[in-house]
Amino acid sequence: MKPVTIRTAADLPGPPELVWELLTDWERQADWMLEMSDVVVTSDHREGVGVEALATVKIGGISTRDVIRVDVWEPKRRLGLAHEGWVRGRGDMLLVAQPDGTTHLDWTEELVPPWGLLGAVGLRLFRPLLARTFRRDVNVLRKLVRSRAIPRYPGMNK
């Protein structure tokens, strides 16, 4: 089954190390991924390849448990997650430091639904809602980065 791909990009008003901290603060991801709640790290370690977590995700009135496993860990540069729950696939976040001290984020989700053809049709119908949801998440993340960057990095007030 071909995955549904959703891409989101944004310039974030803080350096990659700050953005990385927010991306990998597992239990606080719901601060900017508003469709997520109840995040619990289930692995023995919290950093690096192999970190596993479980979260409740609710989009469009449908709630599910998402099982994620980190499969790419390049601090301050790239985070890759395998979705191994009801919806399968992967998410990749690439951070690119900008000359002005900010960070460009490229976020790609490739999702494979359950239920074969029926699930594929349903996910394609939900694609616009998912794209809006991820854009909203990035806008919330931008505000969170700004609120943390200003006190830590004087002069960074974009």
NORWO-V213250 format. One line per field, one symbol per residue. ss: DSSP state (@ for helix, = for strand, . for the rest). phi: phi as a letter, one per 40 degrees, with the letter a starting at -180 (. if undefined). psi: psi as a letter, one per 40 degrees, with the letter a starting at -180 (. if undefined). A space follows every 50 residues. Layout:
ss->???
phi->???
psi->???
This chain:
ss->...=========...@@@@@@@@..@@@@@@....======......... .========..=============...=======...==========... ..==========...@@@@@@@@@@@@@@@@@@@@@@@@@@@@@@@@@@@ @@......
phi->.cccbbbbbacbcacdcccddccbcdcbdccbcccbafcbcbccbbbgdh dbabacbbbfgbbacbbbbcbbbbdgbabbbccbbdcbhabbbbbbcbdc gcbcbbbbbbbbccgfccccccccccddccccccccdccccdcccdcccd ccbdgcbc
psi->hhihhhhiiihhfiiddddddddegdeededegeeiifhhheidieiihe hiihihhhhfehhihhhihhehgghedhhhhhhfadhiaihhhhhhhide eahhhhhhhhhhiifbdddddddddedddddddddddddddddddddddd ddghegf.
